Amino acid sequence: MNRNRRIFIIVFIVFTSVVALLAIDMASRTTAPWNKRREVERAFPAGKDGTLTDSLAADSLLIP
């Protein structure tokens, strides 16, 4: 095996490894489309009686 081919193979393996690691990192940081509903439910949990709390309601501390 000549020197140029050896360098090409090493660069190819390093490049492929870096791209694979970036893909794994991006995949671990995102949410699959079929799990979006569960993310919303986890972010905004329902009350004890099953109703959602109004996050846009007037703040009781601001009412005189």
C-alpha positions as CSV (number, residue, x, y, z in Angstrom):
1,M,0.0,0.0,0.0
2,N,1.5,3.3,-1.0
3,R,1.7,6.3,1.2
4,N,-1.1,8.4,-0.5
5,R,-3.6,5.5,-0.1
6,R,-2.7,5.1,3.6
7,I,-3.2,8.8,4.2
8,F,-6.6,8.7,2.3
9,I,-7.8,5.8,4.4
10,I,-6.8,7.4,7.7
11,V,-8.5,10.7,6.7
12,F,-11.6,8.8,5.5
13,I,-11.9,6.9,8.8
14,V,-11.4,10.1,10.9
15,F,-13.9,12.1,8.8
16,T,-16.5,9.3,9.0
17,S,-16.0,9.0,12.8
18,V,-16.5,12.7,13.3
19,V,-19.6,12.8,11.2
20,A,-21.1,9.8,13.0
21,L,-20.3,11.4,16.4
22,L,-22.0,14.7,15.3
23,A,-25.1,12.8,14.1
24,I,-25.3,10.9,17.4
25,D,-25.0,14.1,19.3
26,M,-27.7,15.9,17.3
27,A,-30.0,12.9,17.6
28,S,-29.6,12.9,21.4
29,R,-30.5,16.6,21.7
30,T,-33.7,16.5,19.6
31,T,-37.1,15.1,20.1
32,A,-38.8,12.7,17.6
33,P,-42.0,14.1,16.0
34,W,-44.1,11.3,17.5
35,N,-42.8,12.3,21.0
36,K,-43.7,16.0,20.8
37,R,-47.0,15.6,22.6
38,R,-45.3,14.0,25.5
39,E,-42.8,16.8,25.8
40,V,-45.6,19.4,26.0
41,E,-47.4,17.3,28.6
42,R,-44.2,17.1,30.7
43,A,-43.5,20.9,30.3
44,F,-47.1,21.9,31.3
45,P,-48.5,19.3,33.7
46,A,-52.2,19.2,34.3
47,G,-53.7,20.0,37.6
48,K,-55.0,17.4,40.1
49,D,-58.5,17.4,38.6
50,G,-57.1,17.1,35.1
51,T,-57.6,20.7,34.0
52,L,-54.7,22.8,32.7
53,T,-53.8,25.9,34.7
54,D,-54.0,29.2,32.8
55,S,-50.5,30.5,32.5
56,L,-51.7,33.8,31.0
57,A,-54.1,34.6,33.9
58,A,-53.6,37.9,35.7
59,D,-51.0,37.7,38.5
60,S,-52.7,38.0,41.9
61,L,-49.8,40.0,43.3
62,L,-50.4,42.8,40.7
63,I,-54.1,43.2,41.4
64,P,-54.7,46.0,44.0
